[in-house]
Amino acid sequence: MDKTSSYKFIDICEFYGSSSGKDVEFEESTKNLGKVLAEKIMHLVYGGGNLGLMGCVSKAAHESGSQVLGIIPKALASCDIIGDTIGEVKIVSSMHERKAEMLDHADAFIVLPGGLGTLEELFEVTSWAQLKIHQKPIGSLNVNGFYDSLLSFLDYSVEKGFISPLARRILVTASTAHQLIEQLKLLSLNMTMRHLS
């Protein structure tokens, strides 16, 4: 049997801000990512809503032909905090269940500019990878150098012995959607091949 027959890289879970931020590049790069997903016949999994960068990427992906799945806790679905969800909606009971569902539906993760919630999602899914709860690639779309300081901090943590060099390599980064998706696709294939060998 061909070892790559079980390889799957279609559903991309993304974390990003419910704000658009102050730089126009954030919104432009996010919309471009949605279009690139459609070009590559990939699907978007996200946390629901249509505000800020969440709305930019989900609308762009949906309008360009990608399937879009918004996973949203019941408490947020019943109020107008995050706006209407684009595409298919899956309502779950809690934030914890939302994260578990996102992990289950994703083949890879991309983090874009965002605030505390975005960082919390990034670090949780990265910690899960370190603990081998999943073997799915994780990347940051470093728009306009947004994550430069965070990446430097992670390197500093390696230098000080709090993060291993192996764990640091879990998170890859690129400045364009095309570059990042190609990196994640290669990582995903390598992970699949190692798992099957």
C-alpha atoms as a printed R data frame, in Angstrom:
    type eleno elety resid chain resno       x      y      z
1   ATOM     1    CA   MET     A     1   0.000  0.000  0.000
2   ATOM     2    CA   ASP     A     2   1.215  3.528 -0.823
3   ATOM     3    CA   LYS     A     3   2.152  5.200  2.482
4   ATOM     4    CA   THR     A     4   0.785  8.538  1.280
5   ATOM     5    CA   SER     A     5  -2.706  7.091  0.674
6   ATOM     6    CA   SER     A     6  -3.796  8.110  4.189
7   ATOM     7    CA   TYR     A     7  -2.286 11.590  3.845
8   ATOM     8    CA   LYS     A     8  -4.848 14.371  4.247
9   ATOM     9    CA   PHE     A     9  -4.246 18.124  4.155
10  ATOM    10    CA   ILE     A    10  -7.551 19.800  3.409
11  ATOM    11    CA   ASP     A    11  -9.144 21.284  6.532
12  ATOM    12    CA   ILE     A    12  -7.238 24.245  7.944
13  ATOM    13    CA   CYS     A    13  -8.205 25.608 11.360
14  ATOM    14    CA   GLU     A    14  -7.385 29.255 11.842
15  ATOM    15    CA   PHE     A    15  -7.106 31.460 14.911
16  ATOM    16    CA   TYR     A    16  -7.274 35.260 14.603
17  ATOM    17    CA   GLY     A    17  -8.639 38.402 16.135
18  ATOM    18    CA   SER     A    18 -12.220 39.588 16.356
19  ATOM    19    CA   SER     A    19 -10.713 43.007 15.629
20  ATOM    20    CA   SER     A    20  -9.182 44.060 12.314
21  ATOM    21    CA   GLY     A    21  -6.223 45.781 13.993
22  ATOM    22    CA   LYS     A    22  -4.747 49.126 13.006
23  ATOM    23    CA   ASP     A    23  -2.690 48.111  9.953
24  ATOM    24    CA   VAL     A    24  -4.462 47.701  6.623
25  ATOM    25    CA   GLU     A    25  -2.058 44.830  5.823
26  ATOM    26    CA   PHE     A    26  -3.702 42.655  8.499
27  ATOM    27    CA   GLU     A    27  -7.051 42.722  6.716
28  ATOM    28    CA   GLU     A    28  -5.563 42.421  3.222
29  ATOM    29    CA   SER     A    29  -3.374 39.424  4.142
30  ATOM    30    CA   THR     A    30  -6.272 37.719  5.884
31  ATOM    31    CA   LYS     A    31  -8.563 38.118  2.872
32  ATOM    32    CA   ASN     A    32  -5.771 36.813  0.663
33  ATOM    33    CA   LEU     A    33  -5.422 33.722  2.873
34  ATOM    34    CA   GLY     A    34  -9.116 32.960  2.391
35  ATOM    35    CA   LYS     A    35  -8.688 33.183 -1.385
36  ATOM    36    CA   VAL     A    36  -5.541 31.016 -1.311
37  ATOM    37    CA   LEU     A    37  -7.439 28.301  0.582
38  ATOM    38    CA   ALA     A    38 -10.033 28.246 -2.176
39  ATOM    39    CA   GLU     A    39  -7.337 28.173 -4.888
40  ATOM    40    CA   LYS     A    40  -5.753 25.146 -3.231
41  ATOM    41    CA   ILE     A    41  -9.166 23.480 -2.707
42  ATOM    42    CA   MET     A    42  -8.852 23.634  1.063
43  ATOM    43    CA   HIS     A    43 -11.532 24.200  3.667
44  ATOM    44    CA   LEU     A    44 -11.657 26.626  6.574
45  ATOM    45    CA   VAL     A    45 -12.460 25.673 10.160
46  ATOM    46    CA   TYR     A    46 -12.790 28.604 12.558
47  ATOM    47    CA   GLY     A    47 -14.449 29.767 15.744
48  ATOM    48    CA   GLY     A    48 -17.491 31.385 14.118
49  ATOM    49    CA   GLY     A    49 -18.689 34.948 13.751
50  ATOM    50    CA   ASN     A    50 -18.019 37.655 11.196
51  ATOM    51    CA   LEU     A    51 -16.189 40.384 13.083
52  ATOM    52    CA   GLY     A    52 -12.650 41.639 12.468
53  ATOM    53    CA   LEU     A    53 -10.161 39.277 10.884
54  ATOM    54    CA   MET     A    54 -12.520 36.349 11.613
55  ATOM    55    CA   GLY     A    55 -15.021 37.882  9.231
56  ATOM    56    CA   CYS     A    56 -12.395 38.808  6.627
57  ATOM    57    CA   VAL     A    57 -11.001 35.308  6.155
58  ATOM    58    CA   SER     A    58 -14.295 33.435  6.464
59  ATOM    59    CA   LYS     A    59 -16.052 35.694  3.941
60  ATOM    60    CA   ALA     A    60 -13.122 35.595  1.499
61  ATOM    61    CA   ALA     A    61 -12.822 31.799  1.724
62  ATOM    62    CA   HIS     A    62 -16.577 31.270  1.401
63  ATOM    63    CA   GLU     A    63 -16.999 33.715 -1.493
64  ATOM    64    CA   SER     A    64 -14.022 32.140 -3.292
65  ATOM    65    CA   GLY     A    65 -15.533 28.651 -3.095
66  ATOM    66    CA   SER     A    66 -14.063 27.039  0.046
67  ATOM    67    CA   GLN     A    67 -16.224 25.114  2.469
68  ATOM    68    CA   VAL     A    68 -16.343 27.002  5.765
69  ATOM    69    CA   LEU     A    69 -17.191 25.491  9.149
70  ATOM    70    CA   GLY     A    70 -17.751 27.763 12.141
71  ATOM    71    CA   ILE     A    71 -17.693 26.027 15.517
72  ATOM    72    CA   ILE     A    72 -19.325 28.168 18.149
73  ATOM    73    CA   PRO     A    73 -20.336 27.700 21.807
74  ATOM    74    CA   LYS     A    74 -24.044 27.927 22.542
75  ATOM    75    CA   ALA     A    75 -23.549 30.961 24.804
76  ATOM    76    CA   LEU     A    76 -22.004 32.955 21.944
77  ATOM    77    CA   ALA     A    77 -24.448 31.665 19.329
78  ATOM    78    CA   SER     A    78 -27.431 32.962 21.278
79  ATOM    79    CA   CYS     A    79 -26.211 36.551 21.466
80  ATOM    80    CA   ASP     A    80 -24.816 39.143 19.087
81  ATOM    81    CA   ILE     A    81 -21.264 39.344 20.451
82  ATOM    82    CA   ILE     A    82 -19.462 37.933 17.411
83  ATOM    83    CA   GLY     A    83 -22.004 38.421 14.611
84  ATOM    84    CA   ASP     A    84 -23.383 35.873 12.160
85  ATOM    85    CA   THR     A    85 -21.241 32.856 11.342
86  ATOM    86    CA   ILE     A    86 -20.248 32.359  7.699
87  ATOM    87    CA   GLY     A    87 -20.857 28.940  6.097
88  ATOM    88    CA   GLU     A    88 -21.858 25.834  8.030
89  ATOM    89    CA   VAL     A    89 -22.424 26.270 11.753
90  ATOM    90    CA   LYS     A    90 -21.766 23.681 14.443
91  ATOM    91    CA   ILE     A    91 -22.996 24.676 17.908
92  ATOM    92    CA   VAL     A    92 -21.279 23.101 20.914
93  ATOM    93    CA   SER     A    93 -21.869 23.364 24.644
94  ATOM    94    CA   SER     A    94 -18.692 25.147 25.804
95  ATOM    95    CA   MET     A    95 -15.385 26.771 24.847
96  ATOM    96    CA   HIS     A    96 -13.609 23.535 25.816
97  ATOM    97    CA   GLU     A    97 -15.792 21.497 23.482
98  ATOM    98    CA   ARG     A    98 -15.234 24.075 20.758
99  ATOM    99    CA   LYS     A    99 -11.454 23.593 20.957
100 ATOM   100    CA   ALA     A   100 -11.805 19.807 20.954
101 ATOM   101    CA   GLU     A   101 -14.030 19.980 17.860
102 ATOM   102    CA   MET     A   102 -11.627 22.328 16.094
103 ATOM   103    CA   LEU     A   103  -8.767 19.931 16.809
104 ATOM   104    CA   ASP     A   104 -10.827 17.003 15.553
105 ATOM   105    CA   HIS     A   105 -11.799 18.742 12.291
106 ATOM   106    CA   ALA     A   106  -8.368 20.228 11.465
107 ATOM   107    CA   ASP     A   107  -5.466 18.856  9.442
108 ATOM   108    CA   ALA     A   108  -3.320 21.895 10.326
109 ATOM   109    CA   PHE     A   109  -3.497 25.179 12.222
110 ATOM   110    CA   ILE     A   110  -2.723 28.748 11.184
111 ATOM   111    CA   VAL     A   111  -2.593 31.693 13.571
112 ATOM   112    CA   LEU     A   112  -2.966 35.244 12.293
113 ATOM   113    CA   PRO     A   113  -2.716 38.523 14.207
114 ATOM   114    CA   GLY     A   114  -4.982 38.599 17.241
115 ATOM   115    CA   GLY     A   115  -5.274 39.293 20.927
116 ATOM   116    CA   LEU     A   116  -5.403 37.273 24.131
117 ATOM   117    CA   GLY     A   117  -7.887 34.701 22.837
118 ATOM   118    CA   THR     A   118  -5.810 34.099 19.718
119 ATOM   119    CA   LEU     A   119  -2.630 33.653 21.762
120 ATOM   120    CA   GLU     A   120  -4.390 31.317 24.178
121 ATOM   121    CA   GLU     A   121  -5.551 29.136 21.268
122 ATOM   122    CA   LEU     A   122  -2.079 29.153 19.706
123 ATOM   123    CA   PHE     A   123  -0.310 28.132 22.909
124 ATOM   124    CA   GLU     A   124  -2.862 25.465 23.783
125 ATOM   125    CA   VAL     A   125  -2.687 23.735 20.398
126 ATOM   126    CA   THR     A   126   1.124 24.029 20.436
127 ATOM   127    CA   SER     A   127   1.275 22.557 23.956
128 ATOM   128    CA   TRP     A   128  -0.946 19.704 22.785
129 ATOM   129    CA   ALA     A   129   1.516 19.025 19.959
130 ATOM   130    CA   GLN     A   130   4.415 19.023 22.432
131 ATOM   131    CA   LEU     A   131   2.509 16.487 24.560
132 ATOM   132    CA   LYS     A   132   1.797 14.393 21.426
133 ATOM   133    CA   ILE     A   133  -1.964 14.810 21.815
134 ATOM   134    CA   HIS     A   134  -1.921 15.552 18.096
135 ATOM   135    CA   GLN     A   135   0.597 15.510 15.243
136 ATOM   136    CA   LYS     A   136  -0.728 18.340 13.101
137 ATOM   137    CA   PRO     A   137   1.429 21.213 11.835
138 ATOM   138    CA   ILE     A   138   1.049 24.711 13.271
139 ATOM   139    CA   GLY     A   139   2.103 27.937 11.599
140 ATOM   140    CA   SER     A   140   1.910 31.672 12.151
141 ATOM   141    CA   LEU     A   141   1.192 34.033  9.292
142 ATOM   142    CA   ASN     A   142   3.543 36.783 10.406
143 ATOM   143    CA   VAL     A   143   1.816 39.712  8.739
144 ATOM   144    CA   ASN     A   144   3.861 42.905  8.785
145 ATOM   145    CA   GLY     A   145   6.163 41.424 11.446
146 ATOM   146    CA   PHE     A   146   3.283 41.124 13.940
147 ATOM   147    CA   TYR     A   147   4.735 38.010 15.608
148 ATOM   148    CA   ASP     A   148   8.417 39.025 15.510
149 ATOM   149    CA   SER     A   149   8.548 39.813 19.240
150 ATOM   150    CA   LEU     A   150   6.731 36.610 20.196
151 ATOM   151    CA   LEU     A   151   9.030 34.483 18.040
152 ATOM   152    CA   SER     A   152  12.053 36.203 19.596
153 ATOM   153    CA   PHE     A   153  10.657 35.465 23.058
154 ATOM   154    CA   LEU     A   154  10.267 31.781 22.166
155 ATOM   155    CA   ASP     A   155  13.887 31.714 20.981
156 ATOM   156    CA   TYR     A   156  14.929 33.394 24.241
157 ATOM   157    CA   SER     A   157  12.996 30.731 26.191
158 ATOM   158    CA   VAL     A   158  14.975 28.062 24.341
159 ATOM   159    CA   GLU     A   159  18.212 29.862 25.235
160 ATOM   160    CA   LYS     A   160  17.196 29.921 28.905
161 ATOM   161    CA   GLY     A   161  16.213 26.237 28.950
162 ATOM   162    CA   PHE     A   162  12.431 26.543 29.295
163 ATOM   163    CA   ILE     A   163  11.559 25.355 25.789
164 ATOM   164    CA   SER     A   164  13.446 22.547 24.078
165 ATOM   165    CA   PRO     A   165  14.795 23.144 20.563
166 ATOM   166    CA   LEU     A   166  12.524 20.314 19.365
167 ATOM   167    CA   ALA     A   167   9.429 21.938 20.894
168 ATOM   168    CA   ARG     A   168  10.398 25.313 19.416
169 ATOM   169    CA   ARG     A   169  10.307 23.800 15.930
170 ATOM   170    CA   ILE     A   170   6.624 22.906 16.356
171 ATOM   171    CA   LEU     A   171   5.632 26.439 15.320
172 ATOM   172    CA   VAL     A   172   6.718 27.486 11.829
173 ATOM   173    CA   THR     A   173   6.256 30.933 10.362
174 ATOM   174    CA   ALA     A   174   6.045 32.723  7.029
175 ATOM   175    CA   SER     A   175   5.064 36.172  5.815
176 ATOM   176    CA   THR     A   176   2.767 35.049  2.967
177 ATOM   177    CA   ALA     A   177  -0.133 32.617  2.775
178 ATOM   178    CA   HIS     A   178   1.389 30.624 -0.092
179 ATOM   179    CA   GLN     A   179   4.710 30.142  1.736
180 ATOM   180    CA   LEU     A   180   3.048 29.139  4.991
181 ATOM   181    CA   ILE     A   181   0.652 26.638  3.436
182 ATOM   182    CA   GLU     A   182   3.495 24.985  1.517
183 ATOM   183    CA   GLN     A   183   5.548 24.702  4.746
184 ATOM   184    CA   LEU     A   184   2.592 23.206  6.614
185 ATOM   185    CA   LYS     A   185   1.791 20.809  3.788
186 ATOM   186    CA   LEU     A   186   5.380 19.515  3.762
187 ATOM   187    CA   LEU     A   187   5.379 19.127  7.547
188 ATOM   188    CA   SER     A   188   2.066 17.279  7.437
189 ATOM   189    CA   LEU     A   189   3.353 14.852  4.811
190 ATOM   190    CA   ASN     A   190   6.569 14.252  6.791
191 ATOM   191    CA   MET     A   191   4.551 13.592  9.966
192 ATOM   192    CA   THR     A   192   2.346 11.110  8.109
193 ATOM   193    CA   MET     A   193   5.325  9.288  6.640
194 ATOM   194    CA   ARG     A   194   7.047  9.044 10.060
195 ATOM   195    CA   HIS     A   195   3.839  7.748 11.643
196 ATOM   196    CA   LEU     A   196   3.444  5.061  8.973
197 ATOM   197    CA   SER     A   197   7.104  3.985  8.864
